[in-house]
Amino acid sequence: MKALSVALISALAAALLFACSHRNDSPAAGTAAAVTATRIIDADNDPGQWLSHGRTYDEQRFSPLRQINTNNVEELGLAWSFDLQTRRGIEATSIVVDGVMYTTSAWSIVHALDARTGQPMWTFDPQVAKEKAKHTCCDVVNRGVAVWKGQVFFGALDGRLFALDAQTGAVNWEVATVDPTLPYTITGAPRVVKDKVLIGNGGAEFGVRGFISAYNVQDGSMAWRFYTVPGNPDLGFENAAMEMAARTWNGRWWEIGGGGGTVWDSMAYDPELDLLYFGVGNGTPWNREIRSPGGGDNLFLSSIVAVRPDTGEYVWHYQTTPGESWDYTATQHIILADIELDGEPRKVLMQAPKNGFFYVIDRTNGELLSAENYIELNWATHVDIATGRPVEVPEARYTNDSFLVFPSYLGGHNWHSMSYSPDTGLVYIPVLDFPANYGQPENFRYNPGAGNTGVHGIIGSLPDAQAERDAMRAIVKGRLLAWDPVQQKEAWRVEHKGPWNGGALSTAGNLLFQGTADGNLVAYSADKGETLWSFPTQTGVVAAPITYEIDGEQYVSINVGWGGAFALVFGEFVQSDSLPNVSRVLTFKLGAGQQLPPVDWKPRVVFNPPALEASAEVIHEGYATYQDVCMGCHGLNAVSGLIIPDLRGSAYLWDADSWNDVVLDGALKDRGMASFADNISPEQSAAIRAYVIQQAHRGKALLDQSAR
Ligand code: CA
């Protein structure tokens, strides 16, 4: 009895203390989405919630929940599913607060659901113009919302930032965060720090100048903006950091797209140091010889930057790939952790960016502590710890002789979330493992609003002979890698059927969850990587799972739906065994046994091409233009990933006028196919058609051959 009273009194005291210390940090009583800084910072004391993109500001994607664990995970079953009603890539991490789930689908559509049942509460569609798909390198995806003091924030594909009333889904405010005439897009999830919504953007494949902005949560007024690359020096610099950065550039980059360096995904925040960290992307164009003739590190491309969240003031940076020339972004997941190195507790920041090295950085000052390659790579031999710079292999700076570079422009690891378990001390990395060919283009012409990589042969590197293509296919791999950041070495791996598998979640139940490209959600033991449970998702999974608890029951939830860059571009590799896109939220708990309705939709290409009449010269011109302008959505070598129509089966091939109605006049713009009249000539349109007809005959012949 006495013990009970003591417990009661201390609970009351704690509640009082909580109430007092949070007087200025709480939403109105009864407000939905009652997320505050204190709640996020104290998230381990309320582990039933998933309050922020990576659950906590350190973005570890580890949950202290342990009701579901290695002993009972085989009893995990489907509790509910929610149809996301789109058929493009699904990349969002849901937020769950006080029993409500806030999530997004393709085309930046937001849903609020009852997290216990999946019943919809409201939906908000920002009505993004479908032709905006033209400015997406990597599908019309969205990676989620941020929730704060009764509001839900998200970035729409066209660059608008919205604040919605969490109760109703009504718009409280919206702002244009980008110049809408430029090829900026937003696919990343915002974060909220100190009553400011932080949002970046993408578009460096097309030609933009990157930045991250902070908006006041109350009214959407801009608090600050930090550019990641300098503008035209003759116009002056926004701050001292830009003046410093400009000394690392040559040429007239602001006239050929603006330098790039977009902040399209990762952020993390250390409340104690009061530092906001974000990752910066590749250059525009990718090719440094064009972007900055004569060299230069080109700050802050491919860098991790730390700024003050109140002002956006620069504090430090670490550049992973100086003078990047391969689309080696450092926008990949940033994880903060306190770990012991050489017997000393260190505040570290960890990242496995595209370039193939795993970095452990002192997050107080940006000093490199260690870096080792987490995949086989050939563009550098190692990272010199003394200088903090990679030691490059000279051939990797491609010339007219192209070079097959490991890893490719999709990276050894892309945006797919990692997870760090403080229990196992391991970082779990969804790894991609394949090369790409890079060479100097014969001539580069900046093409506003179109793809501007400035690299020749990168996509056309696939040989024409099928046997050689099959050999290429054999080296395209993907795996789940458990990495020890202290020893900087692999602990274990699970080899997957191919690349582009989903993000990771680890839990205190010694579990590690990951969805796969071949359509499963799998639970492994986090310490050893033993497969303990799996569930067929009917579609490829690229997003990351979350976990939460309501009324003493733990749930695991994941957004499924095949799509994204690899799914679109690498049709050649995925079409033969591709699963259709079925976009859903799937939520599991122990003892549940719901069934998914069967999927009877299996896309395939029906070849019926007209006769091939064009000259070899025209077909070659069509091939080159297709790779520059069409490939990003319709797929490598005109083989679609089947998320988007495969042009080789298109009826428009039969009539040159109808073809031009679509390609030049935008007849299908409301379905996502914008006009390319500003980017290609009528002759080039005709040449692309000829090339696709040729590839349709090739596809048909292969099919006939395999049927014999
Ligand atoms: Ca890129």
Boltz pocket constraint, residues with backbone or C-beta under 6 A from the ligand:
constraints:
  - pocket:
      binder: B
      contacts: [[A, 204], [A, 205], [A, 281], [A, 282], [A, 327], [A, 329], [A, 409]]
      max_distance: 6.0
